Amino acid sequence: MAKKYFGTDGIRGRVNKGSINGEMFFKFGLAAGTYFKNLKKTKQTAVIAKDTRLSGYTLEPALVSGLASAGIHVYTLGPLPTNGLAMLTKKMRANLGIMITASHNPYYDNGLKLFGPDGLKLSDNIEKKIERLIDSKIIKNLSNPHSLGRVKRLENANEKYIKILKNNFPKNFRLKGIKIGIDCANGAGYKSGIKLLNSLGAKVYEIGTSPNGLNINKNCGSTFPKKIKYLVKKFKVDLGISLDGDADRIILCDEKGNIIDGDQIIAMLATRWKKKKILKGGVVGTLMSNYGLQDYFKKQKIKFIRSGVGDRFVKEKMQKNKFNLGGEQSGHIILGKFATTGDGLLVALEVLFSMRKGKKASELLNIFNPTPQILENVTVKDKTVINSSKCKKAIKIASKLIKKDGRMLVRKSGTEPKIRIMGESNNKILLKKCINIVKRSIK
């Protein structure tokens, strides 16, 4: 049975439309709180963090009210990266952690990402159980007055998160003498990103650190790498770091101004980890991972498998195959040795740790020759257009044309009203032709 509220990565949508409003967030909190409260041998606590969207001020109180009404004690953490929330959920031994965010989406969207006591995103099975509770009568799940939860603000969440990150590296690891540019997308990492790099002694040049509730991801961050490229060139820094709205994605820029996507970062990390004998099993990519990455791993005798698109599916395949590295071209990278979900700052530290002996970013992060790839995002009113006979026919024609020279992938976005068209081929003329065949059928 398909899920009603949860998508590929939690719940997400336009604020004050559909499920993203105060009334529904109260119901989400009440339902999630009721589910976890009924589990035995668990503390009755939840931790909540958020990004910097203006709507967080309306949605967070409703969510807190729902949880407290279920009898769950709540700690609110304020703006904090998603993996910071996951880490603190586990460290504080809470029942669940909830991140209020719409990740890389514009300010007018918002949503939820839910984590269990192990710091992992909830399974489909648990999400379906919570959905049934959302649609049940509210009065059934309300606690007695003496059993209501209490709410407390935790002021030092960013400091706790930074401490956990730094503990993953040797105590003598320093960034003194290294110049770093960082774009925090006016999002959840705007505090911890700067504090972390400064605490390690780096010279930091920052942008995207002045959130006003409406400028998150706006012409900045990992989906707009022109900003970090500009910063790198202006200040001649050693490495540029670009995060998304909830800081679980990272795109890099080397000292020459070249943009480095998630595939190149994963290739570098896998090569290094294999050499250091800390790579377990192999690497999980997605259907979007570049064919050049797959070919490179084959030559390096590193096992590579693909999952569905979304870091949650990457993590599931990592667990199933007992791999400790996986990620997406978009910059969601999971370092299973240290974390349970994507973390842009953690990945940045791992890259910087690799550079500590004077290596240039351009040398480290240019691992394989990518197959030319085009990604088109077509905004639609109804994503079911992908199932129309016209669209199916176009996909079939394009796939047949490119079959011997590359591949096509057409899918619905799990988080936005868009159809994503991806094609790969060394034959660039054919590639553009095939992309346009599908694009015209959707439009």
N, C-alpha and C positions, 0 to 999 in steps of 0.2 A: 504493500500500500504506500502510495506517495505521501510525502510529508506536506503538511498544510502551511506551516509557518517557517520552518527551517530550510535554508538553501544549502549550497555547497560549503559555505563558511559562515554558519550561524544564521542570524536574521538580519535582513538589510532592506532598506527602501527609502522612499521620499518621506520626509518628516511631515506629520499630521495628515498623511494619506495612508490608507490601508492599515497595516499593523504597527506603524511607527508613530505612536502617540501615547500620551500619559495613561489613558485607560488601559490600553493593551500592555504597556510596560508594568503596570500594577499586576495585571493578570500573569504576565511572564514571571515576575518575581514571586508571586504567590504559588504558582504552579511548580517552579524550580525549587523553591524553598520547601514545599510540601513533599516533593519527591525525595529530596536528600534528607529531610528530617525523618522520614519513615525508614531510612536505612539504619540498621543497627551499628553500634560501635563507632559512631562518628560524632565529632564535636558539632554543635549546632551553630556554625559560623559560616559567613560568606564574606569575600572581599570583592570590592568593586573599584575598578579604575576606568578612566575615560580618556578620549582624546580632547581636542580643544574646540569642538563645534559648539556654537551657541545653543543648539538644541539640547546639549547635555545638561544644561541647567533645568530644563523641564522634564527630561526623561529620567535622570538619575533619582530625583526625589520619589517619583512614582515607583520605580523599581525597588528602591529601598523600602518604601511603604509596603509593597507586596511581600517582600522577604520578611520584614519584621512582623507583618500580620500572620505569616505562616509560623512564627515562633523562632525565626533565625536571627541570631545576633550578626550585625553588619559592621564591617570596617570599610570606610570609604578612603581611597588613596589619592584621589585627584588625578591630574594628567600624568600618565605613566605608559611607557611602551607595552605592547601586548605581552611580550615574553616576560617583562618585569612582573606583570600581573600573574602570569602562569607560575613563575618562580616563587613569588611570595605566597600564592595559594598553597603550594606544596610545603614551603618552609614553615608557614603558620598553621599547617595541618587543618586547613579549613575544609568545609564540606564542598564548597564550589567557589570558583572565581568567575566574575562576569566583567567583560571588557565592553564598554559602551563606545562603539566606533563604527564607521563605515569605511575604514581602511584608506584606500587611495581615491575613493569617490569624492565628489564636490561637497561643500559644506551643507547643502540642503538635503543630503541623505544622512541617515544614521542607522544604527543597528546594534546587535549584540553578538559577542563571541563567548561561549560558555566553556569552562574548564572544570574537570573533576578534581578530586583531592590529590591525584597523581600528577597534576599539571598538564594533563592531556585533554585535547578537545573531546567533547562528548561523542559517543558512538551514535549511529543511526537509531539503534534500539532504544537508548535512553532518551534521545530527542523525541521519538514517537510517544514514549510514555509521558513525557512532560507535556506534549501537545494534547494528549487526552485530558490531562489535568487542567490545561488552559481552558478547554471547552466545557469543563464540568461546572456545576453551580458553585459560585464563589463562596457562599455561606458554609458549604461543606468543609472547606479548607482553612477557614479562619480560626485562629487560636483563641483560647479563653483569655480574658484580660490579664490574668496573672502570668500567662505564658508567652506574652508578646516579646519579640526580640528587642534588644537595645542597639543603638547606633553610635559609633565612635569614629572620629576622623583620625587617620594615621598620618602625621605631618611629615615623617621622614622616609616615606616609601621610596623616593628616588635614591636616597643615600643607601638604603638597604639593598636595592637592586644593583647599584654600582659596586657595592662591596662584593656581592655574589659574582658579578662579572669578573672583577679583578682577581678574585680567589682562584679562578680557573688558570691563571698564569703565574709564572715564578714571581716572587716578591721583588726581585731586582729588575723586572721588566719595566723599562722607562722609555718615554718618547722624546726625551730632551734632544733638541737640535733638529727635530722633524717638524716641518710645516704642514698643517692639515687644513683643508677647506671642508666645511660641512654645511649641508643644506638640510634643515630639519623639517621642511615642508610646512612650517607653522603648525606643527602637529604635536603628538604625544611625547616625542623625544626632545622637545626644545629645551628642557631643563637638564635631563640626564646626559644627553649627548655632549653638551658643552662641559658640564661638570666632570664627566668621565675623562675626556681628553685633556682638560686642564690639570686634573689631578695626577696624570701620568707625565706631565711636564712638556707637552706639545705646545707649539705656537699655533693657535687656533684662529682661523678666519671663518666667520659664521654668517649665514643668511637663513631666512626662514625660521627665525627665532622670535618673532614678534606677533604671536597669534592674537586675532581680534574676534574670533568666533566665526568669521565669514571668509577668511583667507587661507584656510587649510587646503593644501594641495593646489592652490590657485597659482598657475604659472611658476611652480616651484616643485621641489621634491623629485622622487624617483621617476615619476611619469613625465617630468619636464626637465630632462638632464642638461638643457642649454644653460640653465642657471649655474650648475656646478662647474660646467666647462668654462664659463665666463670667469668664475671665481678662481679656478686653477690658473688660468692664463694671466689674470690681473695680478695675482700675488705670487705667482711662480711657486706654488706649493708642491709638496712631494706626493700627495694623494688627496683626491676629492671624494667625499662621502656624501651620498644623496639618499635620504630616507623617505618613506611614505608617511601618510597621516598617522598611522599607529606604530610606525618604526619597526614593523616586522619584515619589511623589504629593504633591500639595499642595491643601489647601482653605484659603481665607482667611476672615477676619471683618473687616468694616469697623469704623470707630470708633463706629458706632451699634449694633453688635451683630448686624448682618445677616450670615448665612453666605453666602459667595460660592463657587460650585462652579466646576469646570473650564471649563464652557461660557462663563460670564461672563468668566473670566480670558482665555480664548482670544479672545473678541470684542474685549476691550480691547486686547490685544496686536496683533491683526490690524489694528485701526483705526489704532493708533499707528504700526505698522510701514509701513502703506500710506502714511500721511501723510509719514513720514520716507523713503519710497521704498526700504525695505529688505525689504519683503514680496515674496517670489519666487513667482510663479504663483498661489498661493491658499492655502487651508487644507484640511487633511484632518481630518474628524471621524470618528465611528463610527456604527453603527446606533443607538446609545444617545443620540447628540447631540440636544438639544432642537430641535423643529421651529422654535421661535422664533429660534434661532440661525441656522438655514438661511434663514429669511425675512429676518432682519436682513442677512445677507451678500448676499442677492439685491438688497436695496434699496441697499446700499453698493457694488454691482458688484464684489464680491470673490468669486472662484470658490470654490465649496465642494463637496467630494466626500466620500462616506462610505466607510469601510473596515469590515472585521469588527471585533469587539470585542477589544481588546488592543493595547497600545502597539507591539508588534512589527509588527502588521498596519498600524497607522498609519504607522510608519516606512517600511515597504515601499512603500506608496502615495505617500508623500512623495518617496521616491527615484525611483519610476517616473515621477511627474509633475513632478519637479524643483521641489517646493514646499519651503519652509523653515520651515513652522509647521504643527503638527498636535497633536491630543490628544483626551482623553476627558473626559466630564463628571465622572468619578471623581477627576480631578486629575492623571492622567498627561499631562503636556504636554511636547512635544519642541520645543525651540528649535533648529532645524536650523542656525542661524547659529553656534551655540556648542557644541552637544552632539549625541551620537548616540542618546541614549535619554532617558527622562523624568528630571527632576531638580528636586525640590521647592525646594531652596535657590537654584538658578539662576533659577527662575521668580520666587521671592520677591525676589531682587535686581533683576530686570527690572521688577517692579511698583514696588519702592521707588525705583528710578531714575526712574520716571515720576512719582513723588510728590515728587521732590527740590525742586521750585519752589513747594512749599506746597499742592499739590492734595490734597484729602481723598480717602481711599479710597472713600467712599460716592459721590463724584462720578465717579471713574474707573471703578469696577467695577459700575456699574448701566447697562449698555450697551443691553440689549434686554429686552423683556417676554417671559418664558418662557411657552410653552404649558403649562397644568397637566399634570403628569406624575406617575404613580404607579408606583413600583417595589416589587414584592413578591418576596422571596426565600423559596422553599419548600424546606425541608430534606427530602431523600429518601434512601432506602436505595439505590435504583438509578435513575440518571439516565435510563435507557432508557425510563422511564415516559412520557417526552415523545413516544415513538413509538407508544404504545398507541392503539388505535382510539378509545377514550373521550376521551383527551386531544386527539387530532387533531381529533375532531368538535367539541369545546369551543372549540378555537382557531379553527376555521373559522367557528363561529357568532358568536363574539365579534368576529372580524375583519370579518365581514359587517355586523354591527350598527354598528360604529364607523367603517366605511369612509368615509362622507361627512363625518364630523366629526373624524376623527383617525386614529390608527394603533395597532396592537398589535405587540409583539415578544416572543416566548417562546423562550428558549434555555437550553441546559445551561451551567452555569458551567464554565469551563475549569480552575478551580483548587480548587473546593469541591464537596461533595456536595449541590448545590442546583440547582433550576430557577428561573431568573430571569424574572419576568413584568413587562413594562413596557408601559404604555399612556399615550397622550397625547390630550387633547381639551379644548376649551374647555367642552364639556358635561360637567360634573363628575359629575352623577348617572349618565349613560350610561357614563362612564369607570369608575366604581366597579363598576357592574353587570357590565361586560365583564371586568374584572379578576377578580371573584368567580366568574364562570362558569368561567374557566380554572383558578383556584385550587382550586375544589371538585373538578374532574376529576382533578387531581394528588393531592389529599389522599385 
